[in-house]
Amino acid sequence: MKCPYCSAENLENRDSCYHCGKDLAMLRVIVNRARHHYNLALEHAERQRYHEAITELNSALELDRNFINSHVVLGTIYAKMDEHDKARECWKNALALDPSIHKAHTYLEKLDLVVEVRPWVQRLRGMVAIAALIVIAMIGVIGYFILPDPALDNFDAAVAAYEQGNYQGAIDQLKTVKSTFRHRYLASIAQDYEQLINKECRLAMIHIHQLLDSSEFQAAAEQINTLSKRHPPKRYAAQLQEVRDSARRRKQELVVASLHAMREDIATSSSAITELDDYERLFSDDGTTFTQQIRAEIISIEGERAARSLIAQYEVNRPDPFATLQRIEQIQRDHPPSAELLKDLRAQVIDDMHADKLLEFQLALENQMPERVEELFQQREEWMQYLPEETARDITQNWQASLGRMKGDELLKKLDTITAQGAHTLDTLAKEAEMIIVPDQKKAALKKIDALKNKFAEEIWQHALKQDYRFQIGSPPEDIARLVADNFEFVMQNLDKNTLRWGGDYKLTLYAGSANLRLGNQEEARKLLQRVVDKWPDKVYAKFARNLLGKIN
């Protein structure tokens, strides 16, 4: 990149001139944009889209008139389109910028030859066919007039080899004919035939060079393959290999240029991938690691772009941390080289997510939201998987303790509001109290539940005592009978021990038996009444029990 102020040459990545110190940032942008148009032109030329290629090259020259390669390639395309005056002007422009450009000198020297040869090449194919027919006819005439000769077999083999596309085989047979045939006339024909083959190969090579000069790699590759399959003479085979290697190198340069444009954000990855796919299609026999290296570089650049985009997005918008972590894992999986770029972002996202979850849990605790606290506790494994094992274990233990403490507080408040509950409800509350993990809370809850049980049992006992006479004769009110029958065992377990000791036990048993008799549960009634008779036979209530047993069928 030449400085417009002091004409010093600078590297393309410099933002200021190393000689005069002037700012070259804008010039670098212009030069890179011109190079992008130049690369697009090469792609168009390779696909024989000459008008599009000319447009791109003119755009490149509008940006940078000193872009020598653009002048050279533009001249080559004009030559391909038979616009020789324009081609000559472009090459002269290139030489005016740099007289040492070898290609421009060569093209100008060969321009007149190309103009002269092109129509002759078009007529050559017909001439070759006619010449082959003439040779075959002459062979027939000679064979008709002369005696059989072993060399004729060699000549026949040469003709067969040529027709089968084996040029080197044909020349080998023709050389045998020239050295052994005793008739000079036929030897002269063999010499002409050999020259014809060499001329065909030479013209094919000229055509291949023209295609390569026009960056028509696909057409050039087809011509190279066609000539290779015809087994050309050894010197042309060597030239053909050199041309193939040269074409490979030039195509590699285009691939590298597209990769450079991608790295500079001038072009997308699709253009680099297209160039690489073309290279693999044209040179599928390439035994080097070039394609693997380029493809790995493309993946690396794509990964770097994705990583930097995600980093910028997180800094500005701070999206959902969990979704961001999943995106980080996807980028690292698809583009392994990006792992180092995303290392700091991953650590930051994990820290942010950790802090967010701790804050959300703390707020749910402070606002007494047990359902939300429980939900956060159940969801902890989704994000704790990203934390160190020891940290995750400590958080789980702390959250579990906080959750247990909240449940304990909730149960204690609930017990403070309960006045009277059924036995089943109190048993359920007792089970919940047993699950409290804070010892003091558990002890206080169980104590409150015991007090509620005692209170409820006392209430039932008092209701029953008020109906003592009616229980004795077996006709208690139905609601009181049901209350006693349903809660007999509960009252026996939770009624004050002194009350039971001073007659409460046999009275309550009689009440339960009478209640079951009133409700039609005769078997249960018989069992309870018989217990009174057997266990307390000397009590007056035993007589009441026998009377009631007499009423059971």
C-alpha atoms as one frame of an Amber mdcrd trajectory, in Angstrom:
protein
   0.000   0.000   0.000   1.716   3.195  -1.235   1.471   6.346   0.886  -0.104
   9.184  -1.175   1.949  11.732   0.721   5.493  10.382   0.526   5.040   7.397
  -1.892   6.562   5.004   0.665   5.363   1.378   0.517   3.493   0.227   3.645
   2.025  -3.080   4.806  -1.721  -3.396   4.173  -2.572  -3.615   7.872  -0.952
  -0.277   8.848  -3.119   2.664   9.904  -0.329   5.227   9.498   2.704   5.613
   7.201   5.864   4.281   8.783   7.903   6.949   6.880   5.928  10.179   7.192
   3.423   9.161   9.887   0.361  10.280   7.900  -3.002   8.624   8.625  -3.638
   5.758   6.162  -6.789   4.306   7.795  -9.136   5.565   5.063  -6.691   4.471
   2.348  -6.572   0.977   3.860 -10.385   0.780   3.736 -10.338   1.862   0.069
  -7.597  -0.634  -0.820  -9.458  -3.478   0.929 -12.695  -2.564  -0.834 -10.860
  -2.526  -4.192  -9.409  -5.956  -3.412 -12.919  -7.220  -2.629 -14.167  -6.073
  -6.073 -11.076  -7.706  -7.615 -11.821 -11.055  -5.921 -15.448 -10.918  -7.067
 -14.205 -10.258 -10.609 -12.013 -13.368 -10.471 -15.029 -15.442  -9.377 -17.122
 -14.074 -12.262 -14.304 -14.672 -14.757 -13.867 -18.234 -13.589 -17.566 -18.854
 -14.324 -17.246 -17.056 -17.690 -19.401 -14.132 -16.570 -17.158 -11.656 -18.331
 -19.405  -8.583 -18.271 -19.918  -8.897 -14.503 -16.159  -9.374 -14.093 -15.454
  -6.211 -16.129 -17.909  -4.244 -13.941 -16.190  -5.398 -10.741 -12.713  -4.648
 -12.118 -13.770  -1.143 -13.182 -15.158  -0.628  -9.659 -11.819  -1.738  -8.224
  -9.938   0.683 -10.504 -12.268   3.535  -9.599 -11.225   3.011  -5.995  -7.530
   2.369  -6.708  -6.117   3.346 -10.146  -2.755   1.900  -9.098  -4.163  -1.638
  -8.627  -1.898  -3.324 -11.222  -3.498  -6.780 -11.076  -6.878  -5.255 -11.966
  -5.374  -3.745 -15.161  -3.753  -7.078 -16.104  -6.865  -9.234 -15.520  -9.120
  -6.676 -17.245  -6.856  -6.866 -20.318  -6.963 -10.663 -20.241 -10.785 -10.661
 -20.187 -10.936  -8.198 -23.088  -8.553 -10.466 -25.028 -10.825 -13.411 -24.306
 -13.740 -11.395 -25.707 -11.648 -10.593 -28.842 -11.511  -6.895 -27.917  -7.778
  -6.731 -28.541  -7.388  -2.957 -28.589  -8.877  -2.648 -25.105  -6.736  -5.536
 -23.924  -3.577  -3.844 -25.254  -4.545  -0.565 -23.538  -5.079  -2.308 -20.161
  -1.723  -4.084 -20.314   0.027  -0.850 -21.267  -1.625   0.830 -18.259  -0.208
  -1.914 -16.057   3.278  -1.448 -17.517   3.021   2.302 -17.031   2.498   1.668
 -13.313   5.214  -0.997 -13.064   7.417  -1.751 -16.126   8.650  -4.942 -14.446
   5.274  -6.747 -14.725   6.319  -9.836 -16.683   2.790 -10.956 -17.479   1.887
  -7.710 -19.213   5.047  -7.885 -21.384   4.291 -11.504 -22.286   0.651 -10.833
 -23.130   1.519  -7.885 -25.368   4.136  -9.950 -27.211   1.720 -12.823 -27.758
  -1.296 -10.702 -28.610  -0.621 -10.619 -32.370   0.137 -14.336 -32.346  -3.131
 -15.065 -30.535  -5.075 -12.971 -33.032  -3.471 -14.911 -35.858  -3.779 -18.356
 -34.296  -7.368 -18.198 -32.954  -9.185 -18.603 -36.338  -6.646 -21.226 -37.353
  -7.380 -23.192 -34.165 -11.062 -23.177 -34.976 -10.308 -24.681 -38.403  -7.818
 -27.182 -37.038 -10.357 -29.693 -35.770 -11.807 -30.132 -39.240  -8.324 -30.323
 -40.708  -7.343 -33.031 -38.251 -10.306 -35.180 -39.232  -9.598 -34.639 -42.945
  -5.912 -35.374 -42.415  -6.770 -38.589 -40.573  -8.994 -39.693 -43.459  -6.266
 -38.833 -45.997  -3.702 -40.799 -44.017  -5.995 -43.799 -43.741  -6.687 -43.615
 -47.508  -3.001 -43.384 -48.328  -2.305 -46.343 -46.077  -4.901 -48.312 -48.003
  -3.333 -47.364 -51.358   0.148 -48.245 -50.156  -1.059 -51.510 -48.702  -2.716
 -52.296 -51.988   0.380 -51.649 -54.154   3.246 -52.919 -52.023   4.118 -56.183
 -50.536   3.246 -56.864 -46.912   5.782 -55.406 -44.495   6.009 -55.796 -40.681
   6.195 -52.024 -40.287   2.662 -51.726 -41.622   1.443 -53.326 -38.410   3.204
 -50.555 -36.488   1.524 -47.928 -38.639  -1.878 -49.558 -38.115  -1.171 -49.619
 -34.385  -0.245 -45.912 -34.487  -3.532 -45.038 -36.184  -5.475 -47.188 -33.697
  -3.669 -45.576 -30.752  -4.471 -42.095 -32.064  -8.137 -42.945 -32.560  -8.262
 -44.328 -29.020  -6.772 -41.116 -27.655  -3.300 -42.505 -26.867  -1.013 -39.885
 -28.402   2.214 -41.130 -26.831   1.441 -44.690 -27.969   0.804 -43.450 -31.508
   4.106 -41.516 -31.590   6.035 -44.555 -30.316   4.588 -46.649 -33.167   5.285
 -43.891 -35.717   8.921 -43.676 -34.624   9.216 -47.421 -35.271   7.718 -46.914
 -38.711  10.193 -44.119 -39.516  13.170 -46.199 -38.464  12.229 -49.532 -40.098
   9.973 -48.856 -43.082  11.813 -49.303 -46.372   9.715 -46.830 -48.333  10.534
 -43.173 -47.765   7.108 -42.029 -48.850   5.310 -43.815 -45.994   8.029 -42.718
 -43.569   7.309 -39.136 -44.615   3.622 -39.713 -43.900   4.531 -41.023 -40.438
   6.617 -37.891 -39.853   3.691 -35.655 -40.869   1.357 -37.653 -38.660   3.680
 -37.190 -35.688   3.916 -33.446 -36.339   0.137 -33.282 -36.511  -0.163 -34.875
 -33.070   2.434 -32.506 -31.616   0.702 -29.518 -33.162  -2.652 -30.564 -31.728
  -1.074 -30.861 -28.282   0.663 -27.494 -28.666  -2.559 -25.729 -29.658  -4.403
 -27.407 -26.778  -1.753 -26.068 -24.384  -2.130 -22.554 -25.842  -5.885 -22.765
 -25.312  -5.395 -23.949 -21.704  -3.070 -21.001 -21.010  -5.619 -18.589 -22.433
  -8.332 -20.025 -20.180  -6.108 -19.723 -17.117  -5.159 -16.145 -18.016  -8.890
 -15.371 -18.064  -9.331 -17.128 -14.690 -11.627 -19.683 -16.297 -10.439 -22.437
 -13.994 -13.355 -24.770 -14.595 -12.942 -24.751 -18.391  -9.151 -24.994 -18.056
  -9.468 -27.995 -15.729 -11.746 -29.722 -18.226  -9.233 -29.129 -21.035  -6.366
 -30.351 -18.853  -8.273 -33.524 -17.991  -9.198 -34.084 -21.634  -5.599 -33.747
 -22.801  -4.316 -35.900 -19.917  -6.677 -38.714 -20.886  -5.159 -38.674 -24.405
  -1.722 -39.544 -22.991   0.158 -36.669 -24.664   3.859 -36.945 -25.569   6.187
 -36.861 -22.594   7.272 -33.244 -22.996   3.648 -32.101 -23.133   2.777 -34.355
 -20.212   5.461 -32.575 -18.165   4.163 -29.158 -19.301   0.636 -30.244 -18.475
   1.670 -31.156 -14.932   3.340 -27.751 -14.549   0.179 -26.041 -15.780  -1.947
 -28.108 -13.393   0.322 -27.166 -10.482   0.250 -23.503 -11.527  -3.548 -23.538
 -11.755  -3.718 -25.164  -8.327  -1.491 -22.471  -6.848  -3.506 -19.666  -8.432
  -6.766 -21.153  -7.216  -5.246 -21.505  -3.759  -4.371 -17.807  -3.878  -8.028
 -17.002  -4.624  -9.155 -19.185  -1.719  -6.679 -17.470   0.616  -7.786 -14.039
  -0.660 -11.443 -14.857   0.074 -10.410 -16.055   3.540  -8.546 -12.777   4.068
 -11.632 -10.805   3.009 -13.716 -12.840   5.453 -11.242 -12.148   8.258 -11.383
  -8.403   7.491 -15.235  -8.495   7.537 -15.284  -7.478   3.877 -17.014 -10.690
   2.808 -19.118 -13.392   4.422 -18.035 -16.941   5.113 -20.216 -18.209   2.247
 -17.887 -16.678  -0.381 -14.842 -18.357   1.201 -16.698 -21.664   1.417 -17.756
 -21.338  -2.245 -14.148 -20.760  -3.310 -12.984 -23.731  -1.246 -15.720 -25.975
  -2.664 -14.676 -24.960  -6.190 -11.069 -25.797  -5.353 -12.014 -29.242  -4.019
 -14.124 -29.917  -7.102 -11.374 -28.866  -9.508  -8.481 -30.479  -7.639 -10.046
 -33.468  -5.942  -6.726 -35.316  -6.238  -4.925 -32.768  -4.052  -3.083 -34.853
  -1.481  -2.119 -31.879   0.741  -3.835 -30.616   3.876  -4.656 -27.258   2.278
  -8.440 -27.716   2.260  -8.495 -29.043   5.824  -6.455 -26.066   7.016  -8.639
 -23.512   5.220 -11.859 -25.142   6.385 -10.541 -25.193   9.956  -9.650 -21.490
   9.622 -13.161 -20.692   8.343 -14.692 -22.527  11.303 -12.350 -20.641  13.627
 -13.311 -17.238  12.173 -17.022 -18.089  12.286 -16.632 -19.163  15.908 -14.755
 -15.966  16.772 -17.500 -13.866  15.153 -20.248 -15.743  16.995 -18.349 -15.472
  20.279 -17.722 -11.729  19.966 -21.341 -11.134  18.959 -22.584 -13.044  22.018
 -20.203 -11.161  24.303 -21.401  -7.790  22.949 -25.044  -8.848  23.202 -24.628
  -9.926  26.829 -22.885  -6.689  27.756 -25.696  -4.571  26.267 -28.902  -6.538
  26.852 -27.898  -9.134  29.483 -30.300 -11.844  28.227 -31.386 -14.864  30.254
 -28.194 -16.381  31.779 -29.350 -19.985  31.383 -30.135 -19.440  27.674 -26.790
 -17.659  27.264 -24.944 -20.637  28.764 -26.712 -22.981  26.358 -25.675 -20.709
  23.458 -22.062 -20.694  24.724 -22.048 -24.495  24.792 -23.444 -24.627  21.246
 -20.757 -22.242  19.902 -18.003 -24.151  21.687 -19.351 -27.417  20.290 -19.599
 -26.138  16.702 -16.431 -24.003  16.836 -13.978 -25.512  19.373 -11.308 -22.787
  18.894 -13.771 -20.219  20.338 -13.686 -21.864  23.791 -10.912 -19.579  25.051
 -12.743 -16.426  23.867 -15.898 -17.452  25.740 -14.122 -18.573  28.896 -14.491
 -15.230  30.735 -18.072 -14.717  29.517 -19.044 -18.184  30.750 -17.604 -17.468
  34.189 -19.401 -14.084  34.330 -22.754 -15.585  33.270 -22.446 -18.317  35.914
 -21.653 -15.704  38.588 -24.612 -13.548  37.483 -26.975 -16.518  37.444 -25.729
 -17.614  40.866 -26.306 -14.141  42.317 -29.750 -13.810  40.671 -30.985 -17.137
  42.039 -29.711 -16.419  45.559 -31.393 -13.005  45.515 -34.663 -14.433  44.169
 -34.684 -17.126  46.869 -33.953 -14.585  49.604 -36.759 -12.276  48.415 -39.206
 -15.186  48.336 -38.237 -16.007  51.934 -38.578 -12.413  53.124 -41.960 -11.986
  51.398 -43.249 -15.262  52.860 -43.860 -16.957  49.505 -43.587 -20.669  50.400
 -44.786 -21.909  47.013 -42.142 -19.853  45.187 -39.468 -20.954  47.660 -40.431
 -24.596  47.067 -40.396 -24.052  43.269 -36.924 -22.469  43.348 -35.640 -25.312
  45.505 -36.963 -27.926  43.050 -35.429 -26.075  40.088 -31.982 -25.660  41.640
 -30.299 -28.507  39.724 -30.892 -26.768  36.374 -28.371 -24.052  37.192 -26.339
 -25.602  40.001 -24.849 -28.010  37.457 -22.592 -25.121  36.367 -21.283 -24.499
  39.912 -18.453 -26.307  41.701 -19.743 -29.408  43.471 -18.909 -28.112  46.954
 -20.635 -24.782  46.332 -23.755 -26.496  44.981 -23.846 -28.791  48.013 -23.581
 -25.868  50.469 -26.358 -23.935  48.704 -28.606 -27.000  48.715 -28.089 -27.498
  52.462 -28.733 -23.808  53.232 -31.833 -23.679  51.048 -33.133 -26.913  52.534
 -32.702 -25.494  56.039 -34.408 -22.221  55.060 -37.268 -24.096  53.414 -37.693
 -26.295  56.482 -37.640 -23.273  58.763 -40.282 -21.553  56.637 -42.509 -24.631
  56.693 -42.045 -24.862  60.458 -43.029 -21.214  60.927 -46.023 -21.695  58.662
 -47.210 -24.737  60.622 -46.775 -22.951  63.965 -48.850 -20.008  62.738 -51.481
 -22.399  61.497 -51.611 -24.136  64.879 -52.068 -20.765  66.605 -55.291 -20.181
  64.643 -56.809 -23.648  65.198 -59.551 -23.909  67.823 -61.054 -27.363  67.421
 -60.254 -29.925  64.780 -61.147 -33.489  64.069 -58.895 -36.311  65.161 -57.865
 -37.040  61.578 -56.814 -33.431  60.967 -54.803 -33.308  64.183 -53.047 -36.559
  63.261 -52.160 -35.082  59.855 -50.763 -31.970  61.517 -48.731 -34.178  63.830
 -47.170 -35.930  60.837 -46.268 -32.557  59.334 -44.698 -31.525  62.623 -42.583
 -34.680  62.655 -41.068 -33.586  59.310 -39.870 -30.214  60.646 -36.058 -30.215
  60.556 -35.478 -27.391  63.079 -35.562 -29.076  66.515 -37.025 -26.138  68.479
 -39.779 -25.631  65.889 -40.557 -29.332  65.855 -40.787 -29.498  69.651 -43.035
 -26.426  69.827 -45.347 -27.721  67.073 -45.737 -31.161  68.654 -46.469 -29.545
  72.032 -49.192 -27.371  70.489 -50.707 -30.352  68.713 -50.744 -32.394  71.958
 -52.538 -29.514  73.657 -55.103 -29.357  70.829 -55.662 -33.094  71.023 -56.215
 -32.922  74.790 -58.603 -30.013  74.349 -60.596 -31.777  71.646 -60.783 -35.003
  73.700 -61.980 -33.018  76.744 -64.715 -31.354  74.683 -66.009 -34.730  73.498
 -65.906 -36.070  77.083 -67.919 -33.153  78.369 -70.543 -33.565  75.648 -70.853
 -37.243  76.532 -71.122 -36.635  80.301 -74.060 -34.332  79.729 -75.891 -37.267
  78.116 -74.834 -39.862  80.740 -78.346 -41.154  81.518 -79.308 -41.459  77.888
 -76.107 -43.415  77.167 -77.044 -45.748  80.091 -80.380 -46.633  78.512 -79.001
 -46.759  74.934 -80.707 -43.687  73.465 -78.167 -40.840  73.192 -78.767 -38.037
  70.635 -77.573 -39.159  67.224 -75.053 -36.341  66.773 -73.477 -36.966  70.175
 -73.544 -40.721  69.501 -71.688 -40.251  66.243 -69.152 -37.885  67.841 -68.361
 -40.441  70.546 -68.352 -43.479  68.238 -66.012 -41.857  65.701 -63.532 -40.504
  68.254 -63.557 -43.186  70.989 -59.949 -44.336  70.471 -58.748 -40.748  70.054
 -60.362 -39.645  73.342 -59.007 -42.701  75.176 -55.489 -41.778  74.027 -55.645
 -38.021  74.616 -58.023 -37.475  77.556 -56.431 -36.430  80.806 -55.084 -39.499
  82.592 -56.652 -38.520  85.933 -60.063 -38.344  84.323 -59.615 -41.828  82.909
 -58.289 -43.132  86.207 -61.361 -41.921  88.152 -63.968 -43.718  86.075 -63.555
 -42.100  82.781 -62.304 -45.259  81.125 -65.294 -47.549  81.787 -67.797 -44.735
  81.351 -66.293 -43.750  78.005 -66.286 -47.410  76.917 -69.968 -47.733  77.831
 -70.724 -44.485  76.010 -68.979 -45.801  72.859 -70.861 -49.122  73.030 -74.202
 -47.353  73.549 -73.389 -44.915  70.703 -72.654 -47.762  68.265 -75.876 -49.501
  69.339 -77.765 -46.242  68.669 -76.141 -45.989  65.224 -76.876 -49.650  64.357
 -73.314 -50.953  64.664 -74.287 -53.988  66.755 -71.050 -55.939  66.448 -68.952
 -52.983  67.576 -71.521 -52.258  70.295 -71.387 -55.892  71.587 -67.581 -55.826
  71.688 -67.395 -52.576  73.663 -70.213 -53.427  76.064 -68.759 -56.873  76.718
 -65.435 -55.190  77.560 -67.194 -53.159  80.287 -68.779 -56.326  81.717 -65.524
 -58.294  81.664 -63.112 -55.580  82.796 -65.213 -53.740  85.362 -67.777 -56.342
  86.587 -68.251 -54.746  90.017 -69.042 -51.294  88.633 -72.611 -50.116  88.300
 -71.916 -49.359  84.646 -71.390 -53.114  84.127 -75.108 -53.565  84.959 -75.974
 -50.907  82.366 -73.789 -52.740  79.867 -75.569 -56.075  80.507 -78.930 -54.387
  80.013 -77.787 -52.938  76.706 -76.348 -56.300  75.614 -79.789 -57.752  76.152
 -81.141 -55.406  73.494 -78.740 -56.786  70.844 -80.205 -59.593  68.748
